[in-house]
Amino acid sequence: MVVTAKEVKALRELTGAGPLDCKKALERHDGDIAAAAEFLREKALKDGIKLQGKGRSANEGVIGNYLHFDQRLAVIVEVNCETDFVAATDQFKSFAKDIAMHIANMNPQFVKREDVPAEQVASETEMQMQRALDEGKPAHIAERIVAGRMNKWYEEIVLMEQDFIKDDDKTITQYLQETVAEVGETINIGRFQRFAIGDGA
């Protein structure tokens, strides 16, 4: 089928993908913009996972920040990439700002699951197991219930496992992978600090 420039433009505005990728996706899906957009999103995730998995060093970056309108809540976050060129792009700086805003609103405690202290994980696991047993669940069923509840617990406290506040169809991990695919460099979310009036009292 023949893909029009108008269709390519519409898909570009929807996905941010390059014109050639948009044209190929539309041709592949017979002009169906929704199907082409989903295809490009899945491709971006796969590309991002491949890039992120190469273990390249990310020593450049920016400090993202967010200040709530009432000036009672603020966040600073270190977001790293490989080159100062990418660090200076609007896309990368926008990503860092989005992450800071997300942290302000969702209040994660850790960046990655591996950052959660082992004793905290053990304590929560023990508590959830006792809860399941108190509910009368057999031990083998309780173990499965606890595994599910622990995943939910991680989603509450771990940044990378939370749904992105601006698009809850994707997690922060998926948003990072999409951005990695778009900028062509490894991105790491480093340290962050959330300040709220009254928290330190």
C-alpha positions in Angstrom: 0.0 0.0 0.0 1.0 3.6 -0.5 1.7 5.5 2.7 1.1 9.2 2.7 3.3 11.9 4.2 0.3 12.9 6.4 0.1 9.4 7.9 3.8 9.4 8.5 3.6 12.7 10.2 0.7 11.6 12.4 2.6 8.5 13.5 5.8 10.5 14.2 3.8 12.9 16.4 2.4 9.9 18.2 5.6 7.9 18.8 8.5 10.3 18.2 10.1 7.7 15.8 12.0 8.6 12.7 10.2 9.1 9.4 11.7 6.0 7.7 10.8 3.8 10.7 7.2 5.3 10.7 6.8 4.7 7.0 8.0 1.0 7.3 5.7 0.4 10.3 2.7 1.8 8.4 3.5 -0.3 5.3 3.9 -3.4 7.5 0.5 -2.8 9.1 -1.5 -1.6 6.1 -1.8 2.0 7.2 -3.2 1.1 10.7 -1.7 3.9 12.8 -2.6 2.3 16.2 -1.0 -1.1 15.2 2.1 0.7 13.7 2.5 2.7 16.9 2.4 -0.4 19.1 4.9 -2.1 16.8 7.3 0.9 17.1 6.9 0.9 20.9 7.8 -2.8 21.2 10.7 -2.2 18.8 12.0 0.7 21.0 11.8 -1.5 24.1 13.8 -4.3 22.4 16.4 -1.9 21.1 16.6 -0.2 24.5 17.1 -3.6 26.3 19.9 -4.5 23.8 21.7 -1.2 24.3 21.2 -1.1 28.0 22.6 -4.7 28.3 25.9 -3.8 26.7 27.3 -2.6 30.0 28.8 0.6 28.5 30.0 3.2 31.0 27.7 6.2 31.7 29.8 8.9 33.3 28.0 12.0 31.9 24.5 13.2 32.6 22.5 15.8 34.4 20.8 16.5 37.7 17.1 16.4 37.1 15.0 18.5 39.5 11.4 19.1 40.4 9.8 21.8 42.6 6.2 21.5 43.5 4.0 24.7 42.9 3.6 25.3 46.6 7.4 25.0 47.2 6.8 22.4 49.9 8.1 19.4 47.9 11.2 19.1 45.8 13.3 16.3 44.2 16.8 16.1 42.8 17.9 13.0 40.8 21.2 12.1 39.1 20.6 10.7 35.6 23.6 9.4 33.7 24.4 8.8 30.0 27.6 8.1 28.0 28.3 11.5 26.4 27.9 15.2 27.1 26.3 15.5 23.7 23.3 13.3 24.7 23.3 14.9 28.2 22.7 18.3 26.5 19.8 17.2 24.4 16.2 18.3 25.2 15.1 14.7 25.1 17.5 13.6 27.8 16.9 16.6 30.0 13.1 16.0 29.6 13.6 12.4 30.7 15.5 13.5 33.8 12.8 16.1 34.7 10.1 13.4 34.2 11.9 11.1 36.6 12.2 13.9 39.2 8.5 14.7 38.9 7.6 11.0 39.2 9.7 10.6 42.3 8.0 13.6 43.9 4.6 12.2 43.3 5.2 8.4 43.9 7.8 8.6 46.6 9.9 5.5 45.8 12.5 4.6 48.4 15.0 2.8 46.2 16.1 2.9 42.5 16.4 -0.9 41.9 15.1 -4.0 43.6 18.7 -5.0 44.4 19.1 -1.7 46.4 16.5 -2.8 49.1 18.4 -4.0 52.2 18.3 -7.8 52.7 17.0 -7.4 56.2 14.1 -5.3 55.1 13.2 -7.9 52.4 13.4 -10.7 55.0 11.2 -8.8 57.5 8.5 -8.1 54.8 8.6 -11.7 53.5 8.2 -13.0 57.1 5.3 -10.7 57.8 3.5 -11.6 54.5 4.0 -15.3 55.2 2.5 -15.0 58.7 -0.4 -13.0 57.3 -1.1 -15.7 54.7 -0.9 -18.4 57.3 -3.2 -16.5 59.6 -5.7 -16.3 56.7 -5.7 -20.1 56.8 -3.8 -20.7 53.6 -1.8 -24.0 53.3 2.0 -23.5 53.3 2.4 -24.3 49.6 -0.3 -21.9 48.6 1.0 -19.3 51.1 4.3 -19.3 49.3 2.7 -18.3 46.0 0.6 -15.7 47.7 3.7 -14.2 49.4 5.6 -14.0 46.1 2.7 -12.0 44.5 2.4 -9.7 47.5 6.2 -9.1 47.6 6.1 -8.1 43.9 3.4 -5.6 44.8 5.5 -4.3 47.7 8.5 -3.8 45.4 6.3 -1.8 43.0 5.4 0.5 45.9 9.0 1.2 47.0 11.2 0.6 43.9 11.4 3.3 41.3 12.2 1.1 38.3 9.2 -1.1 39.0 6.6 1.7 39.4 4.1 2.6 36.7 5.2 5.9 35.1 3.0 8.7 36.4 2.5 10.3 33.0 1.7 7.0 31.3 0.6 4.1 33.5 0.7 1.7 30.5 4.5 1.6 31.0 6.8 1.2 33.9 9.8 3.4 34.6 12.0 0.6 33.3 10.1 0.6 30.0 10.2 4.4 29.8 14.0 4.3 30.3 14.4 1.5 27.7 12.4 3.6 25.2 14.6 6.6 25.8 17.7 4.5 25.5 16.6 3.3 22.1 15.8 6.9 21.0 19.1 8.5 22.2 21.3 5.6 21.3 23.1 5.5 24.6 23.1 3.7 28.0 21.1 5.6 30.6 21.3 5.0 34.3 19.2 6.6 37.1 21.5 7.1 40.0 21.0 8.8 43.4 17.9 10.8 44.2 16.7 12.8 47.2 13.1 13.8 47.9 12.5 16.7 50.2 9.1 17.5 51.8 8.3 20.0 54.5 7.7 18.2 57.7 9.4 14.9 56.7 12.5 15.7 58.7 10.7 16.8 61.8 
